[in-house]
Amino acid sequence: NPDTTQNSASLEIPFTIDTLTPIIATPVFDPTPVSGWSPTPITVTTSCTDDNTCASFKYKLGDGTLTDFSSPLVLSNVNVTISFEAKDPAGNTSTFTSVENLQIDTTAPSFSTFSAPSYATTGTPTFTFSAGDGTGVGVTNAYMGCGDIDPFDVAQLDELTYAPSLSAFNITTGMGCSTDQGSKTITAYVTD
């Protein structure tokens, strides 16, 4: 028989055992960089899930400071990795780091100079370029053609590897060119 004359008290303490780390969804980059590069800003979306809740969800660019992540995140003119860190209330932590740098270059290259000899005795005179790209990968290609050419229609242009001095473009057989004698207008574009 229990002793009914003793006083007693009880206390319940609720707690949760949580050994699982939060899950960071694989980030989606829109548009997807090609070989790591994008000529337009990139929108980054991802999320954090946990059996309980994500207490914090942060990102950082390169070696920068962790900052609260709010989806979507728009990035432009950067050349860094992006990392994410998620924590749950128990302190379990997950991290994700992009494998390659996000290289976003929204600045088009520009010409400083573009010249050619006044007269040509061959179909491949030497053209002299001076072009630069303030940010990003630098100037990589030159596109040339004769006459009034749409710079966004590469089918109208001959693609050449950029160099400060080019003699690979033929003014008699190149895109839009003719073998006619006389004055010719050569159009050139550079890309990064």
C-alpha positions as CSV (number, residue, x, y, z in Angstrom):
1,N,0.0,0.0,0.0
2,P,1.3,3.4,-0.9
3,D,2.0,5.9,1.8
4,T,-0.7,8.4,1.3
5,T,0.6,10.8,3.9
6,Q,3.7,11.8,1.9
7,N,3.5,15.0,-0.2
8,S,5.0,14.8,-3.7
9,A,5.4,17.0,-6.7
10,S,6.1,16.3,-10.3
11,L,7.6,18.3,-13.1
12,E,7.5,17.6,-16.8
13,I,10.1,19.2,-19.1
14,P,9.4,18.8,-22.8
15,F,12.4,18.6,-25.1
16,T,13.2,17.6,-28.6
17,I,16.1,15.4,-29.7
18,D,17.3,16.7,-33.0
19,T,20.5,15.2,-34.6
20,L,19.5,15.9,-38.2
21,T,21.0,18.8,-40.1
22,P,18.8,21.1,-42.2
23,I,18.7,20.4,-45.9
24,I,19.7,23.1,-48.4
25,A,18.0,22.6,-51.7
26,T,20.5,22.7,-54.6
27,P,20.5,26.3,-55.8
28,V,19.0,27.2,-59.1
29,F,20.9,29.8,-61.2
30,D,18.8,31.6,-63.8
31,P,20.1,31.9,-66.4
32,T,22.5,29.0,-66.0
33,P,26.1,30.3,-66.5
34,V,27.9,28.9,-69.5
35,S,31.4,27.7,-68.5
36,G,30.8,29.7,-65.3
37,W,30.1,33.0,-67.2
38,S,26.9,34.9,-67.6
39,P,26.5,38.2,-69.5
40,T,23.3,39.1,-67.6
41,P,22.5,39.2,-63.9
42,I,21.8,35.8,-62.3
43,T,18.8,35.1,-60.1
44,V,19.6,32.6,-57.3
45,T,16.8,30.6,-55.7
46,T,17.2,27.9,-53.0
47,S,15.5,26.9,-49.8
48,C,16.2,25.4,-46.4
49,T,14.1,22.6,-44.9
50,D,14.4,20.9,-41.5
51,D,12.3,18.4,-39.4
52,N,11.6,21.2,-37.1
53,T,12.4,24.6,-38.6
54,C,15.4,26.5,-40.0
55,A,16.5,28.9,-37.4
56,S,18.8,30.8,-39.8
57,F,19.6,30.6,-43.5
58,K,22.5,32.7,-44.7
59,Y,24.7,33.1,-47.8
60,K,28.1,34.7,-48.5
61,L,30.0,35.6,-51.6
62,G,33.6,34.5,-51.7
63,D,35.2,35.1,-48.3
64,G,32.6,37.8,-47.5
65,T,30.3,38.0,-44.4
66,L,27.3,35.7,-43.9
67,T,24.1,37.6,-44.7
68,D,20.5,36.5,-44.3
69,F,19.3,34.9,-47.5
70,S,16.0,35.9,-49.0
71,S,15.0,34.1,-52.2
72,P,15.4,35.2,-54.9
73,L,18.8,36.8,-54.8
74,V,19.9,38.7,-57.9
75,L,23.7,38.9,-58.5
76,S,25.5,41.0,-61.1
77,N,29.2,41.9,-61.9
78,V,30.8,39.3,-59.6
79,N,33.4,36.6,-59.9
80,V,33.0,34.6,-56.7
81,T,31.8,31.4,-55.3
82,I,28.5,31.5,-53.4
83,S,28.1,29.6,-50.1
84,F,25.0,28.9,-48.0
85,E,24.7,28.0,-44.3
86,A,21.6,26.7,-42.6
87,K,21.1,26.1,-38.8
88,D,18.2,24.6,-36.9
89,P,17.2,25.5,-33.3
90,A,19.4,22.6,-32.0
91,G,22.4,24.1,-33.6
92,N,22.8,21.5,-36.3
93,T,24.5,23.2,-39.3
94,S,24.5,22.4,-43.1
95,T,26.6,24.2,-45.7
96,F,26.7,24.3,-49.5
97,T,29.3,26.0,-51.7
98,S,29.1,26.4,-55.4
99,V,31.7,24.3,-57.2
100,E,32.8,27.0,-59.6
101,N,32.9,30.7,-59.4
102,L,29.8,32.6,-60.6
103,Q,31.3,35.0,-63.1
104,I,28.8,37.6,-64.1
105,D,30.0,40.3,-66.5
106,T,27.2,42.7,-67.7
107,T,29.7,45.2,-69.1
108,A,30.2,45.0,-72.9
109,P,33.7,45.5,-74.2
110,S,34.5,48.6,-76.2
111,F,36.8,49.8,-78.9
112,S,39.4,52.5,-78.2
113,T,40.7,52.3,-81.8
114,F,40.0,50.4,-85.0
115,S,42.0,51.2,-88.1
116,A,43.1,49.8,-91.4
117,P,45.3,51.1,-94.2
118,S,43.7,53.6,-96.6
119,Y,44.5,51.4,-99.5
120,A,44.9,47.6,-99.8
121,T,46.7,45.7,-102.5
122,T,45.7,42.3,-101.1
123,G,42.5,40.8,-99.8
124,T,43.9,40.6,-96.3
125,P,45.1,44.0,-95.1
126,T,46.1,44.3,-91.5
127,F,43.4,45.8,-89.2
128,T,44.6,47.3,-85.9
129,F,42.3,47.0,-82.8
130,S,42.5,48.4,-79.4
131,A,39.6,47.1,-77.3
132,G,39.0,46.6,-73.6
133,D,36.7,45.1,-71.1
134,G,36.5,46.9,-67.9
135,T,35.4,43.8,-66.0
136,G,35.2,40.1,-66.6
137,V,37.0,37.8,-68.9
138,G,38.4,40.4,-71.3
139,V,38.0,40.6,-75.1
140,T,38.1,37.2,-76.7
141,N,36.6,37.4,-80.2
142,A,36.4,39.9,-83.0
143,Y,33.6,39.7,-85.6
144,M,34.1,41.4,-89.0
145,G,32.0,41.8,-92.1
146,C,31.5,44.2,-95.0
147,G,28.7,46.8,-95.1
148,D,25.8,47.4,-92.7
149,I,25.7,44.4,-90.4
150,D,23.5,43.4,-87.5
151,P,26.0,42.8,-84.6
152,F,23.6,40.3,-83.0
153,D,23.4,38.1,-86.1
154,V,26.7,36.3,-86.1
155,A,25.7,34.5,-89.3
156,Q,26.4,37.8,-91.0
157,L,29.9,38.0,-89.5
158,D,33.3,36.2,-89.7
159,E,34.4,35.1,-86.2
160,L,38.1,35.7,-85.5
161,T,40.1,35.2,-82.3
162,Y,40.7,38.7,-81.0
163,A,44.3,40.1,-81.3
164,P,45.4,43.7,-81.4
165,S,46.5,43.2,-85.0
166,L,44.5,41.0,-87.4
167,S,45.1,40.1,-91.0
168,A,42.8,37.0,-91.1
169,F,39.8,38.9,-92.5
170,N,39.5,38.8,-96.2
171,I,37.9,42.0,-97.6
172,T,37.1,40.2,-100.9
173,T,35.6,36.9,-99.7
174,G,34.6,37.8,-96.1
175,M,30.9,37.9,-95.0
176,G,29.0,40.5,-97.0
177,C,32.1,41.4,-99.1
178,S,32.6,41.4,-102.8
179,T,35.6,41.2,-105.2
180,D,34.7,44.6,-106.6
181,Q,37.4,47.2,-106.7
182,G,36.8,50.5,-104.9
183,S,35.7,51.7,-101.5
184,K,34.6,49.2,-98.8
185,T,33.1,49.6,-95.4
186,I,34.3,47.1,-92.8
187,T,32.3,46.6,-89.6
188,A,33.9,45.0,-86.6
189,Y,32.5,44.0,-83.2
190,V,34.3,42.5,-80.2
191,T,32.9,40.2,-77.5
192,D,34.1,39.0,-74.1
